[in-house]
Each structure stands twice: as structure tokens, then as C-alpha cells.
Amino acid sequence: MADKFDFLYPRSRYYGQVKPENLVFNANLQEFTQRVNYICNLETGGKLSPEEAYSQIKELWKQLKRTKKQLSIGQHPFQGDAGENEEG
């Protein structure tokens, strides 16, 4: 059963900055791309209307944006973490 899951939902290795929030967001991003791919294929095959495909992708995008905001991805509340805040 695990092989079937790995085949249907492959995951790529993460090479970015290893922080818990980055890993979680990366997993969500990979899931987003998989779902968008399936929706596109269903629309291309005539199983979904273009409007329904757009609606589903738009909802997935909103979910991804919420996740990004909740994880504070791209925000730098403490810019001094890597010595960026030093005067000189």
C-alpha cells in the first residue's frame, strides 16, 4: 500500500534552509502541485469543466496562502538571526 501512495503522491527531497516551518510549507507546496496536476489532467480529459478546474485550483491556492501566512514564511520578525541587523 505504501508503494501505491508513493507512486500517486511522490515527494521530492528538500534542499532549502532546514527549519520546521519551511519543511511543513514545502510538504504543503508539493501537495498543492500534485493536486493542481490532477485537476489539470481531469480538465484536459474532459472530466472537469474549465470553470470547475479553475474554482478548485483557486481554493487550493487560498489554502496554500493561509498556510504560508500561518507559518510566517517570508516574514522576518527577527532580522538579527543571521547577523543582518548589525550596524557597521
C-alpha positions in Angstrom: 0.0 0.0 0.0 2.9 2.4 0.7 4.2 1.8 -2.8 0.9 2.9 -4.3 0.9 6.0 -2.1 4.5 6.9 -3.0 3.6 6.4 -6.7 0.5 8.6 -6.6 2.0 11.2 -4.3 5.7 11.4 -4.8 7.8 13.7 -2.6 11.0 15.4 -3.6 13.9 15.9 -1.3 14.1 19.3 0.4 17.3 21.2 -0.1 16.4 24.6 1.4 17.0 26.1 4.8 16.0 23.4 7.3 13.5 24.9 9.7 10.3 23.2 10.8 8.1 25.8 9.1 10.0 25.5 5.8 9.6 21.7 5.8 5.9 21.9 6.5 5.4 24.5 3.8 7.4 22.5 1.4 5.3 19.5 2.0 2.1 21.6 1.5 3.6 23.1 -1.7 4.3 19.7 -3.1 0.8 18.5 -2.3 -0.6 21.7 -4.0 1.4 20.9 -7.1 0.2 17.3 -7.2 -3.4 18.3 -6.8 -3.2 21.0 -9.5 -1.6 18.5 -11.8 -4.5 16.1 -11.3 -7.1 18.8 -11.8 -5.4 19.9 -15.0 -5.3 16.3 -16.3 -9.0 15.9 -15.4 -9.9 19.1 -17.2 -7.8 18.2 -20.2 -9.5 14.8 -20.3 -13.0 16.4 -20.3 -13.8 15.1 -16.8 -14.0 18.6 -15.3 -15.2 21.8 -16.9 -12.7 24.7 -17.1 -14.7 26.6 -14.6 -14.7 23.8 -12.1 -11.0 23.3 -12.6 -10.3 27.0 -12.0 -12.5 27.0 -8.9 -10.8 24.0 -7.4 -7.3 25.4 -8.2 -8.3 28.8 -6.7 -9.4 27.1 -3.5 -6.2 25.2 -3.3 -4.3 28.4 -3.8 -6.2 30.1 -0.9 -5.3 27.2 1.3 -1.6 27.4 0.4 -1.6 31.2 1.1 -3.2 30.6 4.5 -0.6 28.0 5.3 2.2 30.4 4.3 0.7 33.1 6.5 0.2 30.8 9.5 3.8 29.6 9.2 5.2 33.1 8.8 7.1 32.1 5.6 8.7 35.1 4.0 8.3 37.3 7.1 11.4 38.3 9.1 10.3 39.5 12.6 13.8 39.0 14.0 16.2 40.1 11.2 19.2 39.8 13.6 19.1 36.0 13.4 21.9 35.8 10.9 23.7 39.0 11.8 21.7 41.0 9.3 20.8 43.6 11.9 24.4 44.6 12.8 25.4 48.2 12.3 28.6 49.0 10.7 
